[in-house]
């Protein structure tokens, strides 16, 4: 787990809401606090889709950020910034497999529940905290280290300026 303080909040938010860099991440949950509070989860409502539509989805259980961001953006856009905005994004399974292979960890993919980006905007500051969920206790930390390295590189490639805290 590593925490990053995002130095250029406006640049990051523009990339999050107006670009495609984060669109392939699954949305686990989020919250917006303005005049009223809104909480959302990314669990896909299977009853909303036909069987054919569900079969065509790359992520059948969770909405991707690209599917949800315009709705969230509509909530936060306006003259005032939110009092609080949180978002938990999950790395796609194929990327988890790539990072696992690169890490050299002695783990199987099925042992990793997910790799997450936890975003929190409050009082004009934005932090991003990495996290990995395992299906059981794991002593091997090589995957976590490799994931943290991947996040650093991802942020740098996107031109996102940060400090590690």
N, C-alpha and C positions, 0 to 999 in steps of 0.2 A: 504494500500500500504506500502510495506516494501522494502528497498534496501539492498542488500547483496553484499559485496566486496568478490569475490572469491580469496582466498589466494594461492591456488595451481592450477594455470591456466592449466598447462599441464595435471594434473589429471582430471580436469573437462572436458577438450576437449577430452581426451581419452574416458571418459564415454559417452560423447555426440556423438562422431563419431564411436566408436568401440564397445561399449556395447549396451545393449537394454533398459536401464533405461528410456530413453526419447522417445522411438520408438512409444509409444501409444498416444503421444500428437499430435494434429493437427497443421499443419504449417499454420500460417496466412500470414506471410511475412518475408522477410529477405533481406540482402544486404551484398555483399562482395566487398571491394575496394582493388584492387591490382594495377597492371599496368593499368588495366581498371576496370571500375565499373560494377557490375552485380546486378540487383535487381530481386527478384522473389516473387511471391505470391503462396500460397498453394491452390488456387482455383482449384479444379479438373475440367479438361475439359471433360465434359460429352460426347461430341461427339467422344472422343478417345475410349470409352468403349462400349461394347455391353450392352443391357438392362440386361442380365443375370449377367454380371460382376458387373454392378452398384448395382444390388439388393443384391449381395453377400458381398458388402463392409460394414464394420462397420461404416465408416464415408464417406458418398457419396459426400459431398460438398467440403471437404478439404483433401489434401494428408496428410498422417501421416508422422511424422519425419522418421520413419523406411523406408518409401518408397522413401524419398528424400535425406537422409543423404549421400549416396555414391556419388551422383552427386555433392552436395555441397562440400564434402570432396575432390573430384577430382579438384575442382576449387582452394581450399586453400592450398593443399599440395604442398610442394616444399621447397626450401632453405630459402625463406623469409616468414615471417608471414604476414598476411594481414594488411593493414593500418587500416582497419575497417571491422568488422564483426558484423552484428546485426541479431537477430532472434526472432520472436514472436511466441511462442508456446501456444496453447490453451488446457486446461485440458479437457479430455473426459467427455461427458455428464453424464455418470454413476458415475464418481468420483465426479462431481459437486453435484449430488443428494446425495451422501453419506456425503459430507461435509456439505451440507445444512441441512440434518437431524441432524447431530452431533452438528451443531451450535445452534440449538434451535431458529433460526430466524423465524420471522413471515412473511415469504416470500414463494411464490410458485416458482417452478422450472422455469416456463415460464417467470418470471420477471428477470431472470439472463441471460444476453446475452452471457457471457463467463467469465472464470477465466484464467488469462494469466501469462506466464513467459516471461519477456522481457530481452533478453540477449544482452549485448554490449561489444565487445572486441575492445579496441583501445589503442595504445601506451603501449602494454604489460599488460594492466589491463583489468579485466573482472568483470562486474557488472551484477547482476540479480535483476530485479525489478518486484515485483508482481503487478497485477492489476486485477480489476474486473469491468466488464461492465454490467450495468443494462439497462433494456428496458425503464425505466422511473426513475424519481427521487425517491430515497429510503432513508428514515431516519434510518432504522435499519442497523447497521454496524456489526451485529453479524456474518453474513456470511463472510464478509471480514476478520474479526479477525480470524475466524476458518480456512479460506483458508491460511492466513499468517502462522498460526501455523502448518498447514499441510505441507507447503513448507519447513519450518525450519526442521521439522521431516524428510521429504523426503530427503533433502540434507544431513542431519546427517546420515541417514540410508545408503546412497550411499557413505559415507566416504568423502564427500566434505567439505573441511575446508573453513569457511567463517567468516567474521566480518559483523555485522549489522551496516549500516551507516545511 
